[in-house]
Amino acid sequence: MLAIKSERHGSVFDLFAGKITCGDDPAVKHAKPAPDIFQIAMQRLDGSLQPEDCLVFEDAANGVEAANSARMSSIWVHDMRFAADALAPPSCHGATERVVSLLEFDPAKYGLPPF
């Protein structure tokens, strides 16, 4: 699954080499919208992280719901391939913020450095 997910964003995925968690990972017992995948990813990134320290980027409603269940903030990166998502209000499924492109994301709003 990682090969498919990283196909168009290899340089971003390279930043997290060895710490990426996908839905087919044996440690993930329950699929989204369960929080398992994000909780495992948080532990793998840094065992001292807390949910409030995490910011999830998601392209699907189930992922946003999973981030909510994990008590993490989420940025819903709107995927134009999903027509139903296009009609959803920005707060749909509890996303902290919704953007159409990562270029719209303002890291300063979350205390992060510019990219």
N, C-alpha and C positions, 0 to 999 in steps of 0.2 A: 504494500500500500504506500510505503514511503516514496518509492520511485515515481508513482503516479502523482502524489501530492507535491513533490519537489520539482517536477518536470519544468515548470514555468518560473519557479522562484528559487533555483538552486543556490544562489549567493546568500539568500536569507537563511535557508536551511543549513548551509555550511557553518553559520555562526553558532549553531546549536548541535554540532556534531557529537554523536554519542548520547544526547540527552533528549531526543525526540521520541514522543510516544504517539503511536497510531492506534486506531481502533482494533487492529488485528494483533496487538501486543498481548501475549498470554497473561500479563498482569491485569489487563482491563477485563474485569468480570462482567460488567454490565455496560451496554452501549448507551450512547447519548439518547435521551436527555438525562441519564444518570450522570453524576459528577465524577465517576471513577477516572476517566481519562485525564481530567485536569488535576485531580488530586495526586495521581501518580506522577504526572509531568512536574508538578510543583516540588514533590519530594526529590525527583531526579535532578532538577536544576540546582536546588540548594535545600538541604534538610532543615534549615532554620527558617525558611519562608513561611509566611502565613497567608491565608487566602486574600486578605486585604492588601497584600503586597503584590498581587498578581493582576495582570491585565490580559484578558483573552481576546484574540482576534478571531472572529468566526464569520463564516459565509452562509450559515444555515440556522433556521429557527431552533432546531433541536440542540445545536451547539450553544446558542445563547442561553437556552433553558438549562443546559448542563452547567454552564458557567455560573448562572444564578444559584443552582443547587449546591455548587461548590463554594458559594459566597464570594465569588470573584467578580470584579468589574469586567464588562465586555464591550468590545467595539464590533458592531455588526457591519462587516464589509459586504455591502449589497452585491449580490450576484445577479446580473441581468438575465441569466438563463432561467431563473425561477420567477415566473410572472406573478405568482401569488405574493411573493415577498415585495414586489414593486409597489403593490397596493397597500402594504402594511404601514401603519403610522410609525414614526421614529422610535417610539417607546415600546413597540410591539415585542412581546415576549420578554420584556424587562431589560433590553439592551441598555447599557449606560449611554451609548451613543451609536448612531448609525451613519455610515459614510458610503458613498457610491464608489470611491476610490481611496486607496491608501494615501494618495497625494492630498486628500482632504484632512487627514489625521493631523492634529496639532499636538505633538508630544508635550509641549509646555503645559497644556491643560492638566496633565497627569504627573507633572513634576519630573518629566523625562528630558534628556538633552535633545537638541535638534538632530535631524538626520540629513 
